[in-house]
Structure formats: structure tokens, C-alpha cells
Amino acid sequence: MDAREAALRQAYDHALRWLASLSDRPVPARASAEEIVRALGAELPDDPSPPADVVDLLATACEPGLTAFPSGRFYGFVIGGTEPAALAADWLVSAWDQNCVMRAVSPAYTAAEDIAGAWLLDLLGLPGGSAVGYTTGATMANFTCLAAGRDAVLRRAGWNVARDGLAGAPAVHVVVGEERHMAIDVALRYLGLGHPDAVGADDQGRIDPDALRRSLAAAGECPTIVVLQAGEIHSGAFDPFAETIRAAREAGAWVHIDGAFGLWAAVSPPYAHLTAGCADADSWATDAHKTLNVPYDCGIAIVRDPATVRAAMGVHGDYLIQHEQGDPSDKVPELSRRGRGFTVWAALRSLGRSGVADLVERLCRHASAFAAGIAAIDGATVLNDVVFTQVCAEFGSDERTERVLSRLLDDGTTWISGSTWRGRRVMRISVSNWSTTDEDVTRALDAIRRAAATA
Ligand SMILES: *Cc1c(COP(=O)(O)O)cnc(C)c1O
């Protein structure tokens, strides 16, 4: 066995041990970063080490400091686990080491990216022929889409951002709902668009169409971008797309939808109504590393008119071999990057159309089970309408909610994050892992009941 094969076998054995440990290990990490630094050793050695020994040291030293994010009982933030086919494909992506910048150089990558892109548009009910680009996550997918939108609305106003920059350009009016994800603000900041006009939202975090119309009317005839949301991170709520997109269209705005985890409702007949009207937007950002459960890092930027994203993101270096159909790098900020389209292809190919729908429906069913279980706990209240995968609850007072959360973390059966929503501390449950079972939900609910009984 050569050194490379020995290292890969070490990694394989450690990976299987880690995955097998997920059903029973405590979900929170058991060691601090300082302890892991000691176990890894802070000194850079002078001499080389055999690769297999390095992999063994890494895995052994880090294991106690790993949080079981891929566990079926991790419900913090909005994350997602890793579908088996996508995980295995991701290993191949590393071994294949394709640089996915140009169409002409890796035909295999081009094929997988194109097929996965067409499947995504079909599943998500978005216009065929839209550009589908693979980014590091939804933050960069939002950035990519909003860059295309910024340049397009300014072009319509007679301003060429690519040539003349933003200094002296007409102001771009950006309207968002007050409960949009902060990733939108980050993207707007990167794009030199500053603070958006954040208009009111209802009690579930859905943008208020009247407030949107008022903002559009007040801005008058100027380049405008409207950002809507499919899946609010606390309530899971979806903006009323048909009405808001109509209003935005009348104002000549570019319409972008942040659907990092929620856009996937479109794949399931019982939930597709949540995204009704979505397809009329100009661009959509989503994550494959959340609801679709591919490994990090994989976001997806979809733009209806490929020419707009190509104008914003395309590169025109003499040393690149440019393809008339456009290159993968024309749709995202990066040049050199790994083959994210391979893992998306593998997840979709493995699940099939019905498997993606089942996945979404299972996540939603577990969320409803959480809501029912928590509502039955003394003093606990579920605060949101549980329409998708998110549940927000409180336990009588901010202080008690905090105590329940902290006892839950000590208990270790599950990992659930706290947050502040509509002025109060809440327990926020996000069900986004394909591997969560009914038994996981039962065990997590038992843990919540235990924590609440003593808090
Ligand atoms: C997670 C999330 C983002 C940011 O996505 P990353 O993949 O973490 O960059 C943006 N918007 C919403 C609604 C999200 O849930």
C-alpha cells in the first residue's frame, strides 16, 4: 500500500466510525478549542510525517471537539446533513480535483453541472434556460443574483457599472422586508448598495405588500430592486409572491428571491402553494447544503436571463479558453473552484423526483411533531404558524426559555439554538437533516420535556 492509499484508508475508517457514532454520541462537542489545540499540537514540525499518521492524528485529536451537525438530532440554525450519495461524490470531487472554471477543459464537469442545473430548474418550478451557478453558499448566491440585478437596473437607466463603476451612478432603491436574512444586507454592502429600505412585515415575518407599494411609490422612477424571501428563519414563512411581484413589476423593479432553504417547498405538491408566483421573479438564491443535504459548501444562484449574470460575473481573460455557450465561471464570482455540480447531481440522482419531495415532506412532518409536542408542555407556547420546517417556542418568560435551552445543551441529546424573535427569547427548531427519524424527534422532545421540568 503506498502512502496515499494508506492515508485514504485512514480517512475512510475514521469517517465510518464518525458516522456510526452519530446515533448515540452527545450532539454538542465535549472538548474546548484549547483542548483540541493541545491534542493536535501547536508546534509546526520541522520534518515531514507520513500522510496516514497525519490523518489519524487529525481525526483522533479532533473527535471530542466535533459537534454532531450531521446528527438527526441537530436542530440548530438552518443547516442540513449530508445525503450518502452526495457525501461519497464529494470524496470523488476531491480525488478528481477538477478545476471547474472552463467548459472546454473538464467535459465531465460541464455535463454534470448542466444536467444538475436543468433538474434544479425543473424541480423548483423555475424558468427553463435560466443560468444556474454554484457558489459557496446562499450568501454568495444572493450576492451573485443581486450583482446581476444591480447592473441590469442601472443599465436600463443608461449607466454601465462594468465600465464606469458606481461613483456618480444613479441611486439604486433596494426594498426588503424587515425580516429578511442578514445575508441580504451583507450582499448589498459588498455590492456598494448600502442599506436597503426595510419595510414592514406581518407577525410571521412576511413582507407587507402595502408597505412595499408605499416604498416603491415614494422612490418614484429610479432603478429598483425588490428582495423577497421564501422561508423566514424563525417562522419558515413565505412572502406573498404573486401580489408583491406584480407590484414590483409595475414599478419596473428587478425581483430577487432569497430561498436558501424554503425554495425547496416547490418540489412537494402539499407545500408547493407556499412558493406560488415565485417563478415570476428575475433571480433566486438557494442552498444545496441546507434542504438538499449535500456537503458544504454549496449554494445555488439562478438568474432568469443568463446574459445579465454573465455581464456581471463573466471573465474575459486572454489566457482562458472561452466557450460560446458560456463557462461555469460566467455565473459565479470564483474562477478556480471545486466541482460542486457533481455533488448536487449525485444527491438529485440518488433521491429522484419523489425522493426530493419525500425529503421535504419528512422535514415538515417532523417540524409539526415538534410543535405538537412542545405545545403540550406546561407553560410552553409555539409562537409561529408551523408551515414548513421551522418552529419557534417560548417557555413563559425569557429567563425560563434561556434556562430550558441551557439545560438542553447540558443534556446533550439534541442541539437547539436560542434566538430573539419579535422581541422575546425563543427556542428555535429547524428540521433540515435527511436522516432525522421519528425516534430522533421523540428523543429530542423527551429531552425538552426533561429540561422544562426543572427550569
Ligand atoms: C442560511 C441562509 C442564508 C445564508 O446562507 P449561507 O449558505 O449560510 O451563506 C441566507 N438566507 C436565508 C434565508 C438562510 O436561511
Ligand as a Chemical Component Dictionary entry (heavy atoms), coordinates in Angstrom:
data_LIG
# 
_chem_comp.id                   LIG 
_chem_comp.type                 NON-POLYMER 
_chem_comp.pdbx_formal_charge   0 
_chem_comp.three_letter_code    LIG 
# 
loop_
_chem_comp_atom.comp_id 
_chem_comp_atom.atom_id 
_chem_comp_atom.alt_atom_id 
_chem_comp_atom.type_symbol 
_chem_comp_atom.charge 
_chem_comp_atom.model_Cartn_x 
_chem_comp_atom.model_Cartn_y 
_chem_comp_atom.model_Cartn_z 
_chem_comp_atom.pdbx_ordinal 
LIG C1 C1 C 0 -28.791 30.234 5.604 1  
LIG C2 C2 C 0 -29.460 31.382 4.958 2  
LIG C3 C3 C 0 -28.730 32.325 4.232 3  
LIG C4 C4 C 0 -27.222 32.294 4.151 4  
LIG O1 O1 O 0 -26.790 31.107 3.568 5  
LIG P1 P1 P 0 -25.300 30.566 3.680 6  
LIG O2 O2 O 0 -25.347 29.300 2.924 7  
LIG O3 O3 O 0 -25.035 30.382 5.146 8  
LIG O4 O4 O 0 -24.393 31.573 3.079 9  
LIG C5 C5 C 0 -29.425 33.314 3.589 10 
LIG N1 N1 N 0 -30.774 33.399 3.658 11 
LIG C6 C6 C 0 -31.509 32.512 4.363 12 
LIG C7 C7 C 0 -33.000 32.641 4.394 13 
LIG C8 C8 C 0 -30.876 31.467 5.038 14 
LIG O5 O5 O 0 -31.591 30.570 5.724 15 
# 
loop_
_chem_comp_bond.comp_id 
_chem_comp_bond.atom_id_1 
_chem_comp_bond.atom_id_2 
_chem_comp_bond.value_order 
_chem_comp_bond.pdbx_ordinal 
LIG C1 C2 SING 1  
LIG C2 C3 SING 2  
LIG C2 C8 DOUB 3  
LIG C3 C4 SING 4  
LIG C3 C5 DOUB 5  
LIG C4 O1 SING 6  
LIG O1 P1 SING 7  
LIG P1 O2 DOUB 8  
LIG P1 O3 SING 9  
LIG P1 O4 SING 10 
LIG C5 N1 SING 11 
LIG N1 C6 DOUB 12 
LIG C6 C7 SING 13 
LIG C6 C8 SING 14 
LIG C8 O5 SING 15 
# 
